[in-house]
């Protein structure tokens, strides 16, 4: 008993400790660096005049040092900002929201100040340095905008955004303008475009942003407009309420931007811009480049990361990947490997993955952030299992540590998997569990700690119809045959993942000969549990609402006039779509429940889950995984990185 | 109803005339017309005359909306050289003509997708600033892609 308690509290304690550690670290870094940045910029303000004198004496050494110092500081701050933003994303830094924001704000102010100095000739960045610095600025801008976005989306009427949020938004506008003014227009437009498109969705701006934007729009209209930009925040039109502004900005901003971009082009004399020349080796504007790259499939995209540093940075930009990534459906096939299927392009692509040449049954346990969790099973003197993480876009794989007892003589039918809260849960019974009253255990693998733990559970014995459970509202659900029941009725096993207590739930009441057991699948619909049953030429979908099952949808597939073929596999996807895989005529049928229509995709004939021989043997039919939907990403593995995936 | 005509000026100071109702397919021109009536010449300082001629040819098309997609495809297919397409894409970007931009970019993507790295760099005039070691690291990681 003591042992059991320890095993439960131990990871929790550790998590708490880790949390505390990270928070202290966060607080420390943000406040100390904030002081440093702030102080050094203040110092420069104070000693502004002596510096100017120095540069007049052509003291190259000191200006070089100064330049180096600033670019280093920018690099340092960028990585800190990344850290802060990441921590905020994971929700670790909520208590230090204000510190984080003020750090970001100070940093942005610092950059604006320095850029202005650069344009005045007090501070000269060399050309190579400038390019590097710009890359840093670009990414720190992205992080700052992300931070702001996080705050604004999480804010509501009850908890309005902080003053710091407004200040930061204003400063970011300043930032865009400064970059535009001092480094050349192409950069400014790029960053601002990112910013505005991202914030249009949130649509909440403080009034102070308006004069800044307006002055930005006006400035290029003056041909000699190279005077330093000046708009006092005193000009803030207080009469504008946030609601009015957000509405105005919502629609206008993007149109406006394109207009500004063109007007700007008229007055800006590119040939006289020295900085522009040094960047000339990237002839293609970023917008065009992004558009071209977004049309490419994963293979050339990964290859073209080698073309140049710039291309690599564009391709690996998380926002770029997000904008081009598609929902895809992974179709595991026991004999021939994995396939990815995209309904939009009607294309089915074969994927490569390790161990594919050995005969394995492949199940998808879950997906997080574009990474799929696969379990490969092999029957060889018992059941051997390998758990791997797999990113279908980058084709990267990582093998997870083996189960404490990787090979055992369990009955293959009595294995089930589930995935929730970053933990893989595996359940298995010994063959004799029906007769013995031994305790039942399940193994839990935590992706965060990358280790297996054992927990006691209260399962009685079941034959699982499908191995992978559906997670909903803190419970994992499987369809199973209860063993205690002499009638062998289909029921649903429910596992409470916090207490690890198993319960049983009734399946919809049908007469048993109406359906074939392994065509019944669980899924979710509008956040409710649902179950689909195959009939002669179609299927019914039952939804469990308020603890009552009711038949809500009926779908007829007219081409199965003479009855569905045996080898039909049904999967419930999100948004009321049902995927039917017909192995006999080698096609995939995607049914849209709500709109009530279906699409048929013919596939190459090798997409088979099982060989005929295996299929005829009942026990193998459901061992191979179901199709699984995921959204592509470039997410990487690694112990530290996985912690941020959730 | 008399048709209004706009004048566009390319980088090399050549003038092109186009009817207003056709020109407003470009979001940028539409915005400018809205603002000041655009009675004067509209300068396009980043677009050369050959490209502008192409853009105007595209804007002047007389196509039914349902055939439009095919027309754009055919239009860029006929000008299947990468430098021309890039110029076209940039002009379409400046003038904010989404269909033309997408079609041109898609054509470029289609052309370069089977290129080797060297071919891509040559075709798009990109300097290789990666060291062989960096390149090898990516090659090793993504062997399946090469």
Boltz contact constraints between the chains, C-beta under 6 A:
constraints:
  - contact:
      token1: [A, 258]
      token2: [B, 27]
      max_distance: 6.0
  - contact:
      token1: [A, 258]
      token2: [B, 28]
      max_distance: 6.0
  - contact:
      token1: [A, 258]
      token2: [B, 96]
      max_distance: 6.0
  - contact:
      token1: [A, 259]
      token2: [B, 31]
      max_distance: 6.0
  - contact:
      token1: [A, 262]
      token2: [B, 28]
      max_distance: 6.0
  - contact:
      token1: [A, 265]
      token2: [B, 45]
      max_distance: 6.0
  - contact:
      token1: [A, 265]
      token2: [B, 46]
      max_distance: 6.0
  - contact:
      token1: [A, 266]
      token2: [B, 43]
      max_distance: 6.0
  - contact:
      token1: [A, 281]
      token2: [B, 127]
      max_distance: 6.0
  - contact:
      token1: [A, 283]
      token2: [B, 125]
      max_distance: 6.0
  - contact:
      token1: [A, 285]
      token2: [B, 90]
      max_distance: 6.0
  - contact:
      token1: [A, 287]
      token2: [B, 93]
      max_distance: 6.0
  - contact:
      token1: [A, 288]
      token2: [B, 89]
      max_distance: 6.0
  - contact:
      token1: [A, 288]
      token2: [B, 90]
      max_distance: 6.0
  - contact:
      token1: [A, 288]
      token2: [B, 93]
      max_distance: 6.0
  - contact:
      token1: [A, 291]
      token2: [B, 105]
      max_distance: 6.0
  - contact:
      token1: [A, 292]
      token2: [B, 105]
      max_distance: 6.0
  - contact:
      token1: [A, 292]
      token2: [B, 108]
      max_distance: 6.0
  - contact:
      token1: [A, 292]
      token2: [B, 109]
      max_distance: 6.0
  - contact:
      token1: [A, 295]
      token2: [B, 106]
      max_distance: 6.0
  - contact:
      token1: [A, 295]
      token2: [B, 109]
      max_distance: 6.0
  - contact:
      token1: [A, 296]
      token2: [B, 109]
      max_distance: 6.0
  - contact:
      token1: [A, 296]
      token2: [B, 113]
      max_distance: 6.0
  - contact:
      token1: [A, 299]
      token2: [B, 145]
      max_distance: 6.0
  - contact:
      token1: [A, 300]
      token2: [B, 113]
      max_distance: 6.0
  - contact:
      token1: [A, 302]
      token2: [B, 142]
      max_distance: 6.0
  - contact:
      token1: [A, 302]
      token2: [B, 145]
      max_distance: 6.0
  - contact:
      token1: [A, 303]
      token2: [B, 145]
      max_distance: 6.0
  - contact:
      token1: [A, 303]
      token2: [B, 146]
      max_distance: 6.0
  - contact:
      token1: [A, 305]
      token2: [B, 138]
      max_distance: 6.0
  - contact:
      token1: [A, 306]
      token2: [B, 117]
      max_distance: 6.0
  - contact:
      token1: [A, 306]
      token2: [B, 135]
      max_distance: 6.0
  - contact:
      token1: [A, 306]
      token2: [B, 138]
      max_distance: 6.0
  - contact:
      token1: [A, 307]
      token2: [B, 117]
      max_distance: 6.0
  - contact:
      token1: [A, 307]
      token2: [B, 120]
      max_distance: 6.0
  - contact:
      token1: [A, 307]
      token2: [B, 126]
      max_distance: 6.0
  - contact:
      token1: [A, 308]
      token2: [B, 126]
      max_distance: 6.0
  - contact:
      token1: [A, 308]
      token2: [B, 129]
      max_distance: 6.0
  - contact:
      token1: [A, 309]
      token2: [B, 129]
      max_distance: 6.0
  - contact:
      token1: [A, 352]
      token2: [B, 144]
      max_distance: 6.0
  - contact:
      token1: [A, 395]
      token2: [B, 144]
      max_distance: 6.0
